[in-house]
Amino acid sequence: MDHFLYKNGALHAEDVPLADIAAEVGTPFYVYSSATLLRHFRLFDEALEGMDHLVCYAMKAASNQAILKTLAEAGAGMDVVSIGEYLRAKAAGVPGDKIVFSGVGKTVEEMCIAVEGGIRQFNVESEPEMELLSAVAQSLGKVVPITVRVNPDVDAKTHAKIATGKSENKFGIPISRAREVYAMAAALPGLEVIGIDVHIGSQLTELEPFELAYNKVAELTETLRADGHDIRRLDLGGGLGIPYERSNTAPPLPTEYGALIKKTLGHLGCEIEIEPGRLIAGNAGLLVSSVIFVKSGEGRDFLILDAAMNDLIRPAMYDAWHDIVPVIEPEAGVEQQPYDVVGPVCESGDTFAKQRNLPPLASGDLVAFRSAGAYGAVMSSEYNTRPLIPEVLVKDNQFAVIRQRPSFEDMINRDTIPSWL
Ligand code: LLP
């Protein structure tokens, strides 16, 4: 459930009409609902009730500091994958001991900043990373807590570009080599081995792949404990999918996911961490755009919007579906018609949807892309010298711009011309 509903014929974010935000901020823009963010975070938190746990929001999904602060105040930790994310989380007030550092390619600089600034744990993904991290920690006079990310060779049954748990993927160490890698980690003086990490992919719509992976993690926990490792924390990654297409069947709920965790891993007495991103932010955000033109093509009508692939890359990159709805509620019984919904960028890939049924729309009308809160703003670019679009956060009947649209002057002045020109 989210908090984007029609009230009196107009789509609202909580108690704010989207048209009011559009009038003040201009389109396109992203808008997030605080209540939805918090609701989704709490669903996970409650699903793990009874187990020692921390929900570490995967901030790659949507990393505006206002979003981070909203979740952190409710008790969330953060999963970061770069030192930029680490510093952003810190700036939003998240303490180091609630920040988990994931990722296959951490550099010396990144390690130094995180070790010095404080970290809950590093999720280490390779032997060379282990050696380097141990050396960095030692040079700073520290011993850092780590888990090793294992690759369980499980098919997540999701889009190939976001599957991470098969042996051909670059992530983690093969679970078959885990004992030897853990032995090596335990012998490194700068590291304290505290647990196991696993993440098999994103937008999973079934529980079965999680179950396969978590059973393997349970078995590995027993094996590593028998080898003498004090495995006390399990980081289970993120990945639970969201219903992008409302007319389709829905993925499992966080409660069902929590029950699976208890069933597969509850007996081990470990502290549980999870790293959900999409399920917390995805349906907590919309992309709102205006129709520039309706253009008649050969046998089809194009709805040309002021948002484009640089603002929301998911359809172009993953053939992703986003529900598109008019901001003014259509009259009951109004006949829908198919549109190709496109942006103004100069490539045919700049297509959000083909032959999408929508009520008749005209120049100036507002439309909203649902489920755009995760991997939306964070993946945007300035392609075609289009400014990054504003982000707005709503809470009840208030809204605030949480990222300004840059001026063209700001954008242009970021370039510098070499002396020889
Ligand atoms: N933990 C790790 C180590 C991850 O790599 C990811 C996502 C997550 C947690 C969060 O997964 P989530 O709960 O959000 O599924 N840009 C793509 C999604 C990329 C996901 C990358 N890793 C998209 O727009 O679909």
Residues whose N, C-alpha, C, O or C-beta is under 5 A from the ligand:
A	BS01	LLP	A58 A61 S102 I162 H199 G201 S202 Q203 G237 G238 G239 L240 E275 P276 G277 R278 L279 R314 Y375
